[in-house]
Amino acid sequence: MRKLFLPVIALLVCISVMQVWGQNLATVKKKPVMRVQAPEDIVKTLTNNAGFVSLTKAIKAADFTGALSQAGPFTIFAPTDEAFSQITAFPEWLQPDNKEKLASILKYHVVQGKLMASELRDGQTIPTLNGEELTVSVLNGKVLINGAEITQPNMMAANGVIHVVNRVVLPGANLGNK
């Protein structure tokens, strides 16, 4: 009887373990699959984030939406609404007669290629889409682009990266930064 007792106990333990294991597998199979949504392009990312109403208006007024929706990759130094509010001439820039000037200003905020904040170095110059260069400065641990501070780095988009800046940088006005 004892010879039969141990194998029966072992069999019951195995069956119990298999049932618990099977229930866990059934539970895993029933969980919904989480789908990770791919990031949107730069324009859609800016449009879907608060604080970039002025920038998205400017992009549309300059007919720059198509360019910033392409594959890229691009790096954009994106001024906030507050940064645009410091520019008294901004409403004039949105007028159709100023489309080329506005496009030049916007292209001055965009770099071909994806530059993460960790890649930006003090004294580095970066060619922009308008043909002029931006100058990077690092001062007291803050990264500046022509004097505009990067306040939120590395917002990812499907076609590049967005660095939020606290000022609008203007072509021909490379201010140094130190």
N, C-alpha and C positions, 0 to 999 in steps of 0.2 A: 504494500500500500504506500509505503514511504517513497519507493522508487517512482511511483506514478504521481505522487503529490507534488514534487519539485518541478517536473516538466509541465504539469498543469498550471502551477503558479507562474512559471516563466512565460507560458503561452498567454495567460490572462494579462500579465504585465505588458507583453508585446502588443496584444490587441488594444489595450488601453492607450499605450503610447501612439500606436498607429491612428487610433480614433482622434486623439488630441491633435496630432500632427496633421491629419486630414482636415480637421475643423479649421486649423490655422491656415492651411492652404486654401480652403474654401473661402475664408474671410479675406485673404489677400486677393483672390480672384474677383471678389465682389466689389473691391474698392474702385472708385472711379479713377480713370487715368487723367492725371493733370497734364495739360498741354502747355508748354512754355511758348508764349507768343513772341515771335521775333520782334526786335526793336523796329520802330518805324523810321523813315528817313528823317533827315535833319529838319525839314520844314514842318512835317507832321509832329515831330517831337516838340518843337518850339510852340506850335499851335496848341498842343495838348497840355502844355505846362503854363501855369499862371506866371505873369510877369513879363511876357514877351509879346504883348498885343502890338506895341509900337513897332517892334522889329518885324513881326509878321506882316503888318500893314506896309512897311517899307519894302520888304521883299516882294510883295505883290505889286506895289506901285512901280517898282523898277523892273518888273517882269523877270525876276531872278529866281522865281519858284522852280521853273523847269531845271535850271542849272543845279540848284541845291537838292534836287530830287534824283539826280543821276547817281550812278554807282559810286562815284568818288574813288577813294575815300577823301573826305575833307575834314579839316579842323576849322571850326568857327569860334571866334571870340565874340560871344553874344551879349550885347548890352541889354540891360533890363529896361523896363518902362521908366523907372526912376532915372536911369542914365539918359534916356531920350528926353525926359522932362527938363533936363538941364540945358538943352539945346533950344534956344528960342526960335531959331530958324527951321526947326524940324517940320512944322506944318507946311512951310513953303517947299521943302524938299519933296513932299508927297504930290505936288502939282505936276501934271504931265510935262510941262516945260522944263522941269528939273530932273527928268528921268535919268539922263546920262550922269549927272552929278551924283544923284542918289545911288545909282548902280556902282559908280566908282568908290563911293564911301562904303557901301556894303561889301564890295570885293576886297576892300582894304582890311576887312575883318575875317577874311576867309583864306585859308592856306590849303594848297593841294597836298594830300597825304594826311595820315592820322598821327597827330602828335599828342601823346599823353602828357599830363602835367609833369610826371616824373622825368620826362625827356627834355624839359625846358631848362636851359642853363643861363646863368648870369652872363650878359654880353652877347648872347646868341642873336643873330639876325635871321629873320624868317621871311622869304619872299611871299608876297600875297598875290591873289588873283588879279589885282589891278596893276601889278608890275613893281610896286614899291615894296619896301621892307619894313617889317615891324622889329622892334628891339626888345628883347627880354631882359628884365632886371630882377634880381632877387635881393630884397631889402628887408631885414628883420624877419626873415622866414616867409615873407609874402612874395608871391610871383606877380610881377607887373609886366604889362604889355603896353609899351609907349605910355607909361604912367597909369594905365587902367589896371586895377587890381583884379586878379582872378578870385572871385568870391565863392564860386562853386566849380571845381574842376571835374572833368571826366564824365559828363553826361553822355552816355552812349546812344548812338543812333545807328540804324542799319548801314548808313553810308558814311560814317565817320564819328567824330567826337565833338562835343560842345563844351566850351569853357565859358562860364558866365562871368562877365566883367562889369565893373561898376561905372564905367564911362564909355562914351562913344569916342573912338579914336579916329582922327581925321587925316586923310592923306596930305602929305606935305607939311605936316605939323609934328614930326618926330621930335618929341620933347626931351629925349634923353630920359632918365628916370631917377637920377641920383642927385 
